[in-house]
Amino acid sequence: MSKSNNVYKDAYNRCLRLLDETRSLPSEPELGTLLGVSRTTVRSILARMEETGLIAWNKRAKTVLRDPRPDDFFPEEETDTLAEIIERSFMRRLLAGGAEAGMQINELELAREIGVGTTSVREFLIRFSRFGLIEKRRNSHWVLKGFTRAFALELTEIREMFELRSAAAFAALPQDSPVWADLDRLEDEHRLLAQEIATRFNAFSELDERFHRLIHRASHNRFIVDFYDVIAMIFHYHYQWNKAQERERNEVAVGEHLAYIEALKSRDLGKVDAACRKHLKSARQTLLTSIPESRSLQKS
């Protein structure tokens, strides 16, 4: 599924919810701003709504004909949030350029490539810039400042603090919490990947990200969840910076995840702590190994 389809499906579902709540739709520019997408994507959404009998659309006039039904929505598993789409597209662009210090990033080009509004991209870049990895320049340009071992060590220290707390909170969740079903599904995906690791080892990065995000959400701490965005982008894309022994290290990580999942299901805090620490220690070493000695922060 292409990035543009993900953007479209996520925005379409959000537009259906808006229609359900308000029984009306604003102008195309206002709708684009509300959804954070381009005018082209807005028109595609309106065209589909017209085709399915939700609205009558004649130039600027939009008349609601019926309420949205469950079968009008795209399945959740086919959509990503707008933030996830921008994040992944941003990291793909960095990796395609080698993620070297001094690399230029143009927010207008990135927005056009993804098919979203420039405001959404700019907000993401501003948020990401807080961590000192990118810096704003004139005329919608940004520059990558680089990534050093010192930065990686600081990042891993914070990650370990946050995840140990989140893992303990996860293990304490009641049995009827929906996260246990999510964990069961992730365990099944891990077991399948373990069986097919020879040909699908490069699928680990995305699975890794979803697994750790699930754990961090259990903290119910907005600051931990928010900061995890930058942790995820660094840890879960660094695998692509260094392809050496990728299959071997991903195979080890899958095994560590399965042991971690088993510990979480046991609800034994000692086992959870041990499994979490073991996996994070491996992740720290893998991250440090992936950083070339020449990689350094560009001076301001």
C-alpha positions in Angstrom: 0.0 0.0 0.0 1.4 3.4 -1.0 2.0 6.3 1.4 -0.6 8.3 -0.5 -3.2 5.6 0.1 -2.4 5.6 3.8 -2.8 9.3 4.0 -6.1 9.2 2.0 -7.6 6.4 4.0 -6.7 7.9 7.4 -8.1 11.3 6.3 -11.2 9.7 4.9 -12.0 7.9 8.1 -11.5 11.2 10.1 -13.7 13.0 7.7 -16.5 10.4 8.2 -16.2 11.0 12.0 -16.4 14.8 11.4 -19.5 14.3 9.3 -21.1 12.0 11.9 -20.5 14.6 14.6 -21.5 17.8 12.8 -23.8 16.7 10.0 -22.0 19.2 7.8 -18.7 19.8 6.1 -16.7 23.0 5.8 -15.2 24.4 2.6 -12.4 22.5 0.8 -9.6 24.7 2.2 -11.0 24.5 5.7 -11.4 20.7 5.4 -7.8 20.4 4.2 -6.6 22.3 7.2 -8.7 20.3 9.6 -7.5 17.0 8.2 -4.0 18.2 7.5 -4.0 17.0 3.9 -3.7 18.6 0.5 -6.6 20.0 -1.6 -6.2 17.0 -4.0 -6.7 14.5 -1.2 -9.8 16.5 0.0 -11.3 16.3 -3.4 -10.7 12.6 -3.6 -12.5 12.2 -0.2 -15.5 14.3 -1.3 -15.7 12.3 -4.6 -15.8 9.0 -2.7 -18.4 10.4 -0.3 -20.5 11.4 -3.3 -20.1 8.0 -5.0 -21.2 6.2 -1.8 -24.3 8.4 -1.4 -23.1 10.2 1.7 -23.2 13.6 0.2 -24.4 15.5 -2.9 -21.5 17.6 -4.1 -21.9 20.4 -6.6 -18.8 22.6 -6.7 -18.9 24.4 -3.4 -22.2 23.1 -2.2 -22.1 19.9 -0.1 -25.4 18.4 1.1 -25.4 15.6 3.6 -27.7 12.8 2.5 -27.2 10.1 5.2 -25.2 9.3 8.3 -21.9 7.3 7.9 -22.3 3.5 8.5 -19.6 1.2 9.9 -19.0 -0.3 6.5 -18.2 3.2 5.1 -14.9 3.3 7.1 -11.7 1.8 5.9 -10.4 -1.0 8.2 -8.2 0.4 10.9 -5.4 -2.0 10.0 -5.3 -0.3 6.5 -4.6 3.1 8.0 -1.9 4.9 9.8 -2.2 8.1 11.7 -1.1 11.3 9.9 1.8 11.6 12.4 3.0 8.0 11.7 2.8 8.6 7.9 4.9 11.8 8.2 7.4 10.2 10.5 8.0 7.2 8.3 8.2 9.4 5.2 10.7 11.7 6.9 12.9 8.8 8.0 12.8 7.2 4.6 14.0 10.5 3.1 16.8 10.7 5.6 17.9 7.2 5.0 17.8 7.6 1.3 20.2 10.5 1.7 22.6 8.6 4.0 21.4 10.5 7.1 24.6 12.5 7.0 25.2 15.8 8.8 24.4 18.8 6.6 21.7 17.0 4.6 19.0 19.5 3.5 15.3 18.8 4.1 12.6 20.9 2.3 9.3 20.9 4.1 7.4 21.8 0.9 8.9 18.9 -1.1 8.3 16.5 1.8 4.6 17.6 2.1 4.1 17.2 -1.7 5.7 13.8 -1.7 3.5 12.5 1.1 0.3 14.3 -0.1 -0.3 16.2 3.1 -0.5 19.9 4.1 2.7 21.8 4.7 1.4 22.8 8.2 1.4 19.2 9.3 4.9 18.6 8.1 6.2 21.8 9.6 4.6 20.9 13.0 6.3 17.5 12.9 9.7 19.0 12.0 9.4 21.7 14.8 8.6 18.9 17.3 11.5 16.8 16.1 13.9 19.7 16.2 13.6 19.9 20.0 16.0 17.1 20.2 18.8 18.9 18.4 19.0 16.6 15.4 17.6 19.1 12.8 17.7 22.8 12.6 15.5 25.4 10.9 16.9 27.5 8.1 15.3 30.1 5.9 12.7 29.4 3.1 11.2 26.3 4.5 14.5 24.5 4.6 15.9 22.4 7.5 19.4 20.9 7.9 20.3 17.6 9.6 22.9 18.2 12.3 24.0 14.6 12.7 24.0 11.8 15.2 26.9 11.0 17.5 27.7 8.2 20.0 27.3 10.7 22.8 23.7 11.5 21.6 23.0 7.8 21.3 24.2 7.1 24.8 22.0 9.9 26.2 19.0 8.6 24.2 19.5 5.0 25.4 19.7 6.1 29.0 16.3 7.8 28.8 14.8 5.0 26.8 15.8 2.5 29.5 14.3 4.6 32.3 11.0 5.0 30.4 10.6 1.5 29.2 11.4 -0.2 32.5 8.6 2.0 34.1 6.2 1.3 31.2 6.8 -2.5 31.2 6.0 -2.6 35.0 2.8 -0.7 34.3 1.9 -3.0 31.5 2.3 -6.1 33.7 0.0 -4.5 36.3 -2.9 -3.9 33.8 -6.1 -5.8 34.5 -6.8 -9.0 32.5 -9.7 -7.4 30.7 -7.6 -4.6 29.3 -7.5 -4.7 25.4 -3.7 -4.4 25.4 -3.5 -8.2 26.2 -5.3 -9.0 23.0 -2.9 -6.6 21.2 0.0 -8.4 22.8 -1.3 -11.8 21.7 -1.5 -10.6 18.1 2.0 -9.2 18.3 3.2 -12.5 19.7 1.7 -14.4 16.8 3.4 -12.0 14.3 6.7 -12.6 16.1 6.4 -16.3 15.9 5.6 -16.2 12.2 8.5 -13.9 11.6 10.8 -16.2 13.5 9.7 -19.1 11.2 10.3 -16.9 8.1 13.4 -15.0 9.3 15.6 -16.1 6.4 13.5 -14.3 3.9 11.6 -11.6 6.0 14.2 -10.4 8.4 13.9 -6.9 7.1 10.3 -6.8 8.4 11.5 -6.7 12.0 12.0 -2.9 12.2 8.3 -2.1 11.9 7.2 -5.0 14.2 9.8 -3.8 16.7 8.3 -0.3 16.6 4.8 -1.5 17.2 5.8 -3.7 20.1 7.6 -1.0 22.0 5.0 1.6 21.3 2.4 -0.8 22.8 4.5 -1.1 26.0 5.1 2.6 26.3 1.4 3.5 26.0 0.7 1.4 29.1 2.5 4.2 31.1 -0.4 6.5 30.5 2.2 9.3 30.7 1.9 11.8 27.9 5.6 12.8 28.2 6.9 9.3 27.9 4.6 8.6 24.9 5.5 11.9 23.3 9.3 11.4 23.8 9.1 7.9 22.5 8.5 9.3 19.0 12.1 10.4 18.7 13.3 7.2 20.4 11.4 5.1 17.9 12.7 7.0 14.9 16.3 6.5 16.0 16.2 3.0 17.3 13.8 1.5 14.7 15.4 3.0 11.6 19.0 2.6 12.6 18.8 -1.0 11.4 18.8 0.5 7.9 21.9 2.6 8.5 24.1 -0.5 8.8 23.1 -3.7 6.9 26.0 -5.8 8.4 24.7 -9.0 10.0 21.1 -7.6 9.8 19.5 -11.0 9.6 21.5 -12.4 12.6 20.8 -9.4 14.9 17.1 -9.3 13.9 16.8 -13.0 14.7 18.3 -12.5 18.1 15.9 -9.5 18.7 12.8 -11.5 17.8 13.8 -14.2 20.3 14.3 -11.5 23.0 10.9 -10.0 22.2 9.3 -13.4 22.6 11.0 -13.8 26.0 9.9 -10.3 26.9 6.3 -11.0 25.9 6.3 -14.2 28.0 7.6 -12.3 31.0 4.8 -9.6 30.6 2.2 -12.3 30.4 3.6 -13.9 33.6 3.0 -10.6 35.4 6.1 -11.4 37.5 7.8 -8.0 37.9 11.2 -9.6 38.4 10.9 -11.6 35.1 9.6 -8.5 33.3 12.5 -6.3 34.6 15.1 -8.9 33.6 13.7 -9.5 30.1 13.4 -5.8 29.5 16.9 -5.0 30.7 18.4 -7.8 28.5 16.6 -6.6 25.4 17.5 -3.0 25.9 21.1 -3.8 26.5 21.2 -5.6 23.1 19.4 -2.7 21.5 21.9 -0.2 22.9 24.9 -2.2 21.6 23.3 -2.6 18.2 22.6 1.1 18.0 26.2 2.0 19.0 27.6 -0.4 16.5 25.6 1.1 13.7 27.0 4.6 14.1 30.1 5.3 12.0 33.0 6.8 13.9 33.0 9.7 11.4 29.4 10.7 12.2 29.5 13.9 14.2 27.3 16.8 15.0 27.6 19.8 12.7 28.5 22.9 14.6 25.9 25.6 14.7 
